[in-house]
């Protein structure tokens, strides 16, 4: 009987209802018989007996009523959920049996309720555990899921509804399908399959692969078997294990392939492992050295040396106990094949009491260290004897300098370190920049620093130095180390080279201008002379033509200055004595200098001859004398002298224009105002002048002429102390040539044919007209190519060629070379304004080829042509 049914039965029991009926029954059954009996028989005793019976019945009724009431109260408590009640029967028999039945029913209800409550609590606990556990729980029947907890949803990515529509196999990775299907099928059948644990991969809803630790078993649901799988996501653990496995393999591979030998010894001294490199180094394997004693005996066969090794080992063994590490030690080890190697050993204690030792072959290293020590000694000697200064700066102070550094500063090592400051003797104007650059190097803004700056020595001398420094380390701390070079001499040479380049550049310009101007002058002069040839000398036009000639010659002199400055002047070089240039010079320049200047001319004794153009030497003297006059406005003394001088290599190191050898020197000294260093650096620049008026070409022209004579100039001057110019011209061993006048040409043409090659038509026409006037036959060509073509056809009738040097298409030299291929004995007279364009430098002079300078006169051309033809 269940609780509800029992309560329904007990609710029908009403003790009040049964008490009333009982009392009426007692009265009816007791009083009526007594009354009837007493009336009929008049027996009082019988009535009394009846009364007693009635009272007994009443007592029984009351006891029955109490039992029923107790049952009623117990029922109410049961309705309220209290099953710890019982009813003591007041009577025996059926009523007592009713109470006993009630008590048995209550015991049964109590037992049933407790079981139900325990079941509900168990179900609650299971559900709570299933819903909150981190392990996924899946229950399936007929391959379909019928339950999935939240953890399973999280692991698989599928919701419970989605899982209920799919099979377990759908999420199993293909690699594990066969294994899981076989075991799962058996569990869903009648065959018993014990619980199994698997590590498998599943595919989640989003397509990712996960590793799970799955435990599968069989359960019963509603009396029927069902499969149950619990799974735990072990993806991270598996990945970590795989990574650890990979690292172990890498570590094992590293040990196996390590470039150093490795041996592991147990606590008892047995050899547990040696790697391939160990075997490669020594030739021993585990069978050769099963323990440490055997290793020591074989590796160090010489007893005394082995004893030293063991003693050193025992002294260090305590340091490696407890997984410590011993300092590296090196020993000479005898290998299996008998060879010896220097091996560096590093041992480390292991937690199990054993130790491992790495072995590195340092035989070559130690040899290299010995070589390095030798190298360091050599390096130290090199540093100390270096021709450049070497320094180390740290914390803004010098920490080391070599002897050359001290020599450059004209000081001692002790004085440098005592002063210490990195700005030691740097010129005040340069100090700020140098220190700023060094700071950038210290701060890591740049790896190296390079500076040119000045230093001031104790005697006041100023030197220019070049310092190159780079970031480095000195005694474990940042530093700058570098070199210092005295470049004072180089700066002088650099300035001279720059000056030379300036003059070269402007010289090219001047040469080009002079060339073109000469062509114009040549047309003017030619026409004027042709006109004079056609009219009598007493004619008024003849005088005009003469004036034109004089003007052309004055202009030509100016052009010669430009050509001399540009070093393009075609000079008549002869072996001469410079003393010849001074003959009569004092009288000639007297009017130029004035009476307030005293001039002295001192000629050197046995002066060496030189190869020079005396006309150009006169030009040098004239320009220097005029320059000296201008520097002595209040008068003074001018000394011109000549002497011999020999120059040696040491002197030439400081003057790039000079070469070792013998020279004839022309010196011009004045007592004028002198020049500052700044002015001295500019005096040879074109158009530079310290005068209020003047073109400023005088000294530039001097420089050009001297350079063209393969000489050089030195200038000495101080403000207020005058100036000395010294012209050095190389001496020669040839005999001087006698000067002679060229007599006027008496003979004219003898029917010869001249090929005139000139690209400018006016010049070509003038030259042809002059030659025709002289009686020559003339063939003209407008350029080199045309001239060569003509020469190929008519070379047999051409006696001489008058060729311009600079022409388009093919220059004069190229045309000359082409004509020589046809007729090697061809006679040529070159015409030139002497520009560098189209001509190899000095080829006319070098090959001793005849040339005439533009503008040329009628007589000069006639004489030169006749001279060539008459050879």
VODRENPA-218488 format. One record per residue (C-alpha): x, y, z. Coordinates in steps of 0.1 Angstrom, whole numbers, padded with zeros to 4 digits, always signed. Layout:
XYZ...
This chain:
+0000+0000+0000+0014+0034-0010+0012+0066+0011-0018+0081-0008-0039+0050-0005-0032+0046+0032-0041+0082+0038-0074+0077+0020-0083+0047+0042-0075+0065+0074-0095+0096+0064-0127+0075+0065-0122+0066+0101-0143+0090+0123-0140+0082+0161-0168+0106+0171-0193+0089+0148-0184+0054+0161-0187+0066+0198-0223+0079+0195-0235+0048+0178-0219+0026+0204-0234+0044+0233-0269+0041+0218-0263+0005+0211-0253+0000+0248-0284+0018+0260-0306-0001+0237-0290-0035+0245-0288-0028+0283-0318-0008+0295-0345-0024+0273-0339-0059+0285-0336-0048+0321-0368-0029+0320-0387-0058+0303-0373-0083+0327-0380-0062+0358-0416-0056+0347-0423-0091+0339-0406-0108+0367-0398-0081+0393-0363-0093+0397-0340-0065+0408-0308-0086+0406-0313-0094+0370-0317-0057+0362-0285-0050+0381-0266-0076+0361-0279-0061+0330-0267-0027+0341-0232-0040+0348-0231-0055+0313-0241-0022+0299-0214-0004+0318-0188-0029+0305-0200-0024+0270-0197+0014+0275-0161+0010+0287-0152-0011+0256-0168+0015+0234-0148+0043+0250-0115+0023+0246-0124+0017+0209-0131+0054+0205-0097+0063+0219-0079+0039+0196-0097+0053+0166-0088+0089+0177-0052+0080+0180-0053+0065+0145-0068+0098+0133-0041+0119+0149-0014+0097+0136-0029+0100+0101-0028+0138+0103+0009+0137+0112+0016+0114+0083-0003+0139+0060+0021+0165+0073+0051+0143+0063+0060+0129+0097+0064+0092+0095+0079+0087+0129+0045+0079+0146+0029+0048+0160-0005+0038+0177-0006+0018+0209-0038-0003+0208-0062+0001+0237-0080-0032+0231-0071-0065+0217-0089-0083+0189-0098-0065+0157-0093-0030+0171-0059-0039+0184-0052-0056+0151-0062-0024+0134-0036-0004+0154-0010-0030+0146-0018-0030+0109-0016+0008+0111+0018+0007+0126+0030-0018+0100+0016+0005+0073+0034+0034+0087+0067+0015+0088+0062+0006+0051+0054+0042+0043+0084+0054+0061+0107+0029+0043+0092+0038+0009+0095+0075+0015+0131+0073+0025+0140+0052-0005+0122+0077-0028+0139+0106-0011+0173+0090-0014+0166+0082-0050+0157+0118-0057+0188+0130-0039+0209+0106-0059+0194+0117-0091+0199+0153-0082+0236+0147-0073+0241+0128-0105+0225+0155-0126+0244+0182-0108+0277+0163-0113+0269+0156-0150+0259+0192-0157+0289+0208-0139+0317+0184-0146+0345+0194-0170+0343+0160-0186+0319+0155-0215+0293+0128-0210+0275+0113-0239+0249+0085-0239+0238+0069-0271+0215+0042-0282+0213+0028-0317+0242+0050-0327+0222+0082-0318+0229+0104-0289+0201+0106-0263+0220+0127-0238+0248+0152-0237+0260+0173-0208+0271+0210-0212+0308+0199-0212+0302+0177-0241+0285+0206-0259+0316+0228-0252+0341+0202-0263+0323+0192-0295+0308+0226-0303+0274+0210-0310+0243+0218-0289+0224+0190-0273+0197+0192-0300+0223+0190-0327+0239+0160-0311+0206+0142-0308+0204+0143-0346+0238+0128-0353+0258+0097-0346+0289+0095-0325+0309+0084-0355+0302+0117-0373+0326+0136-0350+0353+0109-0348+0384+0117-0369+0387+0093-0399+0420+0079-0385+0401+0065-0355+0368+0055-0371+0375+0018-0374+0387+0015-0338+0357+0033-0323+0331+0017-0345+0342-0018-0336+0341-0013-0299+0308+0008-0301+0290-0018-0321+0298-0045-0296+0285-0024-0267+0252-0017-0285+0248-0054-0290+0244-0082-0265+0282-0088-0263+0299-0076-0231+0327-0051-0237+0346-0039-0207+0352-0002-0202+0379+0011-0225+0400+0043-0225+0412+0058-0258+0431+0089-0268+0415+0099-0301+0409+0129-0323+0375+0143-0330+0364+0170-0354+0344+0198-0338+0315+0217-0353+0338+0244-0366+0361+0218-0383+0389+0220-0358+0407+0188-0346+0408+0181-0309+0424+0154-0289+0401+0138-0262+0407+0112-0236+0375+0091-0241+0363+0063-0217+0336+0042-0232+0313+0017-0214+0279+0001-0214+0250+0012-0191+0213+0003-0189+0186+0028-0194+0149+0018-0188+0161-0018-0187+0179-0016-0220+0216-0013-0228+0230+0020-0239+0265+0033-0247+0281+0059-0225+0312+0079-0233+0330+0103-0210+0356+0125-0227+0381+0151-0215+0397+0177-0238+0434+0169-0238+0443+0189-0268+0466+0213-0250+0481+0184-0230+0486+0164-0261+0502+0194-0279+0524+0200-0249+0534+0163-0249+0540+0163-0286+0561+0195-0282+0579+0179-0253+0585+0148-0273+0598+0169-0301+0620+0188-0278+0633+0156-0264+0640+0144-0299+0657+0176-0307+0677+0174-0275+0686+0138-0282+0696+0149-0318+0715+0178-0303+0735+0155-0281+0740+0130-0308+0752+0157-0332+0768+0180-0307+0802+0194-0318+0817+0184-0285+0821+0151-0268+0798+0141-0240+0801+0113-0214+0777+0105-0185+0789+0086-0154+0768+0070-0128+0772+0075-0090+0791+0043-0089+0815+0054-0116+0801+0033-0144+0799+0048-0179+0762+0052-0189+0765+0071-0222+0789+0085-0246+0779+0105-0277+0793+0100-0312+0815+0131-0310+0832+0116-0279+0840+0085-0299+0852+0106-0328+0875+0126-0305+0891+0097-0287+0882+0065-0306+0868+0050-0273+0833+0035-0270+0814+0020-0240+0832-0013-0242+0866+0004-0241+0858+0026-0211+0831+0009-0190+0840+0030-0159+0859+0060-0149+0890+0041-0137+0894+0025-0171+0890+0059-0187+0917+0075-0166+0941+0046-0172+0936+0047-0209+0933+0085-0214+0963+0093-0192+0986+0063-0195+1016+0080-0179+1013+0074-0142+1027+0107-0129+1005+0128-0152+0975+0106-0144+0981+0112-0107+0982+0150-0113+0949+0148-0132+0932+0127-0104+0944+0151-0077+0931+0181-0096+0898+0162-0103+0894+0154-0066+0900+0190-0056+0872+0201-0080+0848+0172-0075+0831+0188-0044+0821+0218-0065+0800+0197-0088+0782+0177-0061+0745+0186-0060+0741+0195-0096+0769+0221-0095+0793+0230-0124+0831+0227-0123+0853+0254-0139+0868+0243-0173+0901+0224-0171+0923+0213-0199+0944+0181-0200+0965+0163-0226+0945+0131-0235+0959+0100-0252+0934+0087-0278+0928+0051-0287+0951+0054-0317+0979+0068-0295+0977+0104-0306+0975+0132-0280+0950+0160-0279+0945+0190-0256+0910+0186-0243+0889+0211-0224+0867+0194-0198+0835+0208-0181+0817+0186-0157+0783+0190-0141+0768+0171-0112+0734+0153-0118+0706+0150-0093+0711+0112-0090+0746+0117-0078+0763+0110-0111+0778+0136-0134+0782+0145-0171+0813+0158-0187+0816+0177-0220+0849+0174-0239+0861+0200-0265+0893+0196-0286+0912+0228-0279+0945+0217-0295+0943+0242-0323+0928+0268-0300+0958+0266-0277+0981+0268-0306+0961+0298-0318+0964+0313-0283+1001+0309-0284+1001+0325-0318+0978+0352-0305+1002+0360-0277+1029+0363-0303+1006+0384-0324+0997+0407-0295+1033+0413-0288+1039+0421-0325+1007+0443-0324+1020+0461-0294+1053+0467-0312+1034+0479-0343+1013+0503-0322+1043+0517-0304+1062+0521-0336+1033+0532-0358+1036+0562-0380+1001+0573-0369+0990+0583-0335+0968+0557-0317+0945+0567-0288+0917+0553-0265+0893+0577-0249+0869+0567-0221+0847+0589-0199+0860+0619-0218+0896+0612-0209+0926+0596-0226+0933+0561-0213+0960+0552-0238+0981+0569-0264+1011+0556-0284+1045+0573-0289+1035+0588-0323+1005+0605-0307+1029+0621-0282+1053+0631-0310+1025+0648-0329+1017+0668-0298+1053+0673-0289+1047+0660-0254+1051+0629-0232+1028+0599-0224+1027+0610-0188+1017+0645-0196+0988+0633-0219+0974+0609-0192+0979+0636-0165+0960+0661-0185+0936+0634-0196+0910+0656-0212+0899+0644-0247+0902+0680-0258+0939+0680-0251+0956+0708-0270+0927+0712-0295+0924+0747-0310+0897+0766-0291+0878+0773-0323+0876+0736-0331+0871+0722-0296+0833+0724-0294+0827+0706-0327+0852+0678-0319+0837+0671-0285+0802+0671-0299+0811+0645-0325+0828+0623-0299+0797+0625-0277+0776+0612-0306+0799+0583-0309+0797+0576-0272+0759+0579-0272+0755+0554-0300+0742+0579-0325+0769+0570-0349+0794+0541-0350+0824+0562-0360+0836+0597-0361+0861+0615-0384+0873+0650-0378+0899+0674-0392+0909+0700-0366+0938+0720-0354+0960+0715-0324+0981+0742-0307+1015+0731-0294+1033+0745-0264+1055+0766-0287+1025+0782-0304+1028+0761-0336+0995+0751-0351+0991+0718-0368+0962+0703-0387+0954+0667-0377+0929+0641-0388+0913+0619-0361+0893+0588-0369+0876+0571-0340+0850+0543-0336+0829+0529-0308+0848+0502-0289+0852+0487-0254+0881+0492-0230+0882+0471-0198+0846+0461-0202+0833+0497-0206+0823+0518-0237+0852+0537-0252+0864+0553-0284+0896+0541-0300+0911+0555-0331+0940+0570-0350+0955+0605-0353+0974+0617-0383+0993+0649-0388+0980+0662-0421+0996+0697-0420+1018+0690-0450+0989+0673-0469+0967+0703-0463+0994+0725-0479+0996+0701-0509+0958+0700-0511+0957+0738-0512+0983+0738-0539+0964+0712-0559+0932+0732-0556+0949+0763-0568+0963+0744-0598+0929+0730-0606+0914+0765-0605+0940+0778-0629+0936+0748-0652+0898+0754-0654+0901+0791-0661+0930+0784-0684+0908+0762-0706+0884+0791-0709+0911+0816-0717+0926+0793-0743+0893+0789-0761+0887+0827-0761+0922+0833-0774+0919+0808-0801+0887+0823-0815+0901+0858-0811+0932+0849-0830+0911+0837-0859+0893+0871-0860+0926+0889-0858+0940+0868-0886+0912+0878-0910+0918+0915-0901+0956+0913-0905+0954+0893-0937+0930+0917-0954+0951+0947-0943+0983+0932-0956+0966+0922-0989+0954+0957-0993+0989+0971-0987+1002+0947-1013+0978+0961-1039+0985+0998-1034+1017+1019-1035+1033+1029-1002+1027+1066-1007+0990+1060-1009+0969+1073-0979+0951+1039-0976+0985+1022-0972+0990+1042-0939+0956+1032-0927+0964+0995-0934+0996+0999-0914+0977+1013-0885+0954+0983-0887+0984+0960-0886+0998+0977-0855+0965+0974-0837+0962+0937-0846+0998+0931-0833+0989+0949-0800+0958+0928-0797+0978+0897-0805+1002+0906-0776+0971+0906-0753+0960+0872-0767+0995+0859-0760+0991+0868-0724+0959+0848-0723+0976+0819-0740+1005+0821-0716+0981+0821-0687+0962+0791-0701+0995+0774-0710+0985+0771-0746+1010+0796-0760+1031+0781-0789+1066+0790-0778+1099+0789-0796+1119+0769-0770+1157+0771-0773+1185+0763-0750+1194+0797-0735+1210+0813-0704+1187+0833-0682+1214+0859-0678+1208+0868-0715+1173+0879-0705+1188+0904-0681+1210+0921-0707+1198+0957-0711+1167+0949-0690+1177+0975-0663+1178+1003-0689+1145+0991-0705+1125+0991-0673+1140+1022-0659+1113+1044-0674+1086+1020-0660+1099+1019-0624+1105+1056-0619+1134+1074-0601+1123+1065-0565+1130+1028-0570+1166+1015-0569+1171+0985-0591+1199+0960-0588+1206+0931-0613+1228+0903-0600+1236+0876-0625+1248+0842-0613+1282+0828-0621+1282+0797-0643+1244+0797-0645+1230+0765-0658+1214+0767-0693+1176+0761-0696+1153+0754-0725+1130+0785-0727+1114+0811-0749+1133+0844-0740+1104+0864-0752+1082+0847-0725+1110+0852-0699+1109+0889-0707+1071+0888-0702+1077+0871-0667+1102+0898-0657+1081+0927-0669+1050+0914-0650+1069+0909-0618+1087+0942-0620+1053+0960-0625+1039+0941-0596+1069+0952-0574+1065+0988-0585+1029+0988-0574+1038+0974-0540+1063+1003-0534+1043+1035-0539+1068+1055-0518+1098+1040-0535+1122+1012-0524+1147+0987-0537+1142+0960-0564+1167+0932-0567+1167+0908-0597+1192+0879-0596+1199+0845-0610+1215+0815-0594+1217+0777-0595+1198+0755-0571+1195+0717-0566+1163+0702-0551+1160+0669-0533+1131+0645-0526+1124+0658-0491+1119+0693-0504+1096+0681-0532+1073+0663-0508+1060+0697-0497+1057+0712-0532+1038+0691-0557+1050+0712-0587+1086+0705-0580+1107+0675-0589+1141+0665-0577+1169+0679-0599+1189+0710-0609+1173+0743-0616+1182+0778-0628+1164+0803-0605+1152+0838-0615+1145+0858-0583+1127+0892-0580+1127+0908-0546+1111+0941-0535+1109+0961-0503+1073+0969-0507+1042+0965-0484+1042+0927-0486+1012+0904-0486+0992+0885-0460+0988+0848-0459+0953+0851-0472+0964+0872-0502+0993+0848-0509+0968+0820-0513+0950+0840-0541+0977+0859-0561+0978+0834-0590+0940+0833-0594+0928+0848-0626+0915+0884-0623+0926+0886-0586+0941+0920-0578+0947+0941-0547+0947+0972-0568+0919+0996-0574+0924+0993-0612+0937+0965-0634+0926+0933-0649+0946+0911-0624+0960+0888-0651+0997+0897-0645+1007+0869-0620+0983+0844-0635+1001+0850-0668+1035+0845-0650+1022+0812-0635+1011+0800-0669+1044+0807-0686+1064+0792-0658+1043+0760-0658+1047+0758-0696+1084+0758-0691+1080+0728-0667+1090+0750-0638+1073+0763-0606+1071+0794-0585+1077+0800-0548+1066+0832-0532+1078+0845-0498+1062+0876-0483+1052+0892-0450+1032+0923-0444+1055+0953-0442+1086+0932-0452+1084+0930-0489+1080+0900-0513+1103+0876-0532+1093+0856-0563+1115+0827-0572+1111+0812-0607+1125+0777-0609+1133+0764-0645+1148+0730-0650+1185+0731-0661+1196+0712-0692+1230+0700-0703+1227+0711-0740+1248+0740-0754+1231+0773-0757+1220+0783-0792+1231+0815-0809+1204+0840-0815+1201+0851-0851+1177+0872-0871+1156+0856-0898+1164+0874-0930+1135+0885-0952+1125+0859-0977+1138+0869-1011+1124+0842-1032+1087+0837-1038+1069+0806-1051+1084+0783-1077+1051+0769-1089+1045+0747-1059+1009+0736-1049+0997+0743-1014+0966+0725-0998+0949+0749-0975+0927+0732-0948+0907+0756-0927+0871+0753-0915+0864+0791-0912+0858+0804-0947+0872+0840-0941+0905+0825-0928+0906+0800-0956+0901+0827-0982+0927+0850-0967+0953+0822-0965+0945+0812-1001+0947+0848-1013+0981+0853-0996+0995+0822-1011+0982+0831-1045+0997+0865-1042+1030+0849-1034+1027+0828-1066+1017+0794-1052+0990+0772-1066+0962+0767-1040+0937+0739-1033+0913+0745-1004+0894+0722-0981+0868+0731-0955+0876+0703-0930+0899+0674-0924+0877+0648-0941+0875+0668-0973+0913+0674-0972+0920+0637-0969+0897+0629-0998+0914+0655-1020+0948+0643-1009+0940+0607-1019+0933+0619-1055+0959+0646-1059+0987+0638-1034+1013+0637-1062+1008+0673-1071+1005+0687-1035+1039+0699-1022+1027+0712-0988+0996+0714-0967+0986+0744-0945+0963+0728-0919+0943+0743-0891+0946+0723-0858+0910+0726-0846+0882+0717-0870+0849+0699-0869+0844+0663-0881+0882+0656-0883+0908+0677-0866+0942+0688-0881+0962+0661-0864+0938+0633-0875+0939+0647-0911+0977+0648-0909+0979+0612-0897+0956+0601-0925+0976+0619-0952+1008+0604-0938+0993+0569-0945+0990+0580-0981+1023+0599-0985+1047+0595-0955+1069+0624-0967+1041+0649-0967+1052+0684-0956+1027+0702-0933+1025+0736-0916+1000+0738-0888+0980+0769-0881+0967+0773-0845+0952+0796-0820+0964+0768-0797+0933+0757-0778+0932+0723-0761+0901+0712-0781+0909+0687-0808+0946+0685-0800+0968+0661-0779+0987+0682-0754+1019+0696-0768+1019+0671-0797+1033+0698-0821+1063+0704-0798+1068+0668-0789+1069+0656-0825+1089+0687-0837+1062+0696-0862+1061+0730-0880+1035+0754-0868+1026+0791-0871+1007+0811-0845+0976+0830-0854+0974+0858-0862+1003+0855-0886+1016+0882-0909+1020+0880-0947+1057+0879-0944+1057+0853-0915+1036+0829-0936+1057+0834-0967+1090+0827-0948+1076+0796-0930+1062+0781-0962+1094+0788-0981+1115+0774-0952+1095+0741-0953+1096+0737-0991+1133+0744-0993+1144+0717-0968
